[in-house]
Amino acid sequence: MDATVIKTMTLILYMSGDVSEHTAYEQISKCLKAKRTIERNLYKKSTSVRYSCENKTVEVSKNTDGTNYIVRIIE
């Protein structure tokens, strides 16, 4: 599969200061909505877990169903 480098809004999960997971969003409003939902429902009291919406350069590839997924964060 061919990977493509794009700049996108990315919801990043930091655990103990390290990137644990990341998901791409087309709009900052959708990223912030997902962040608020997660923070309300999951990780209210944890001090080692932090979510952040950041504009990142990422390498993406296509799933078998045609949707994009982030392979790695470049910057």
C-alpha positions in Angstrom: 0.0 0.0 0.0 1.2 3.5 -0.7 1.5 5.9 2.1 0.8 9.6 1.8 2.1 12.5 3.9 -0.5 15.1 4.8 -1.1 17.8 7.4 -4.2 17.1 9.5 -5.8 17.8 12.8 -4.9 14.9 15.1 -6.3 13.8 18.5 -3.4 12.5 20.4 -3.5 10.5 23.6 -0.5 11.1 25.9 0.2 8.6 28.6 2.9 9.5 31.1 4.2 12.1 28.5 4.5 9.6 25.6 2.2 9.4 22.6 0.1 6.3 23.0 -2.6 6.7 20.4 -3.6 9.1 17.6 -6.6 9.7 15.4 -7.0 12.1 12.4 -9.9 14.5 12.0 -10.8 16.8 9.1 -11.9 19.7 11.3 -10.8 21.0 14.6 -14.4 21.2 15.8 -14.8 17.4 15.4 -11.5 16.8 17.2 -12.4 19.0 20.1 -15.9 17.3 20.3 -14.2 13.9 20.5 -11.7 15.1 23.1 -14.5 16.5 25.3 -16.5 13.3 25.1 -13.6 11.2 26.0 -12.5 13.4 28.9 -16.1 13.5 30.3 -16.5 9.7 30.1 -13.1 8.1 30.6 -10.2 9.9 32.1 -11.5 12.6 34.4 -9.2 11.9 37.4 -6.1 10.5 35.8 -3.0 12.8 36.0 -0.9 10.7 33.7 -3.4 10.7 30.8 -3.8 13.8 28.5 -5.6 14.3 25.3 -4.6 17.0 22.8 -5.9 18.2 19.4 -2.8 19.2 17.4 -2.2 20.1 13.8 0.4 17.5 12.8 2.2 16.2 9.6 1.4 12.5 9.4 1.9 9.6 7.1 -1.5 8.0 6.2 -2.4 4.8 4.4 -5.7 3.2 3.4 -7.6 0.5 5.2 -9.2 -2.3 3.3 -12.5 -0.4 3.4 -10.9 2.7 1.8 -10.7 4.9 4.9 -7.4 6.5 5.9 -5.5 5.7 9.1 -2.4 7.3 10.5 0.8 5.2 10.1 3.0 7.5 12.0 3.4 11.1 13.1 6.2 12.9 11.3 6.1 16.2 13.1 
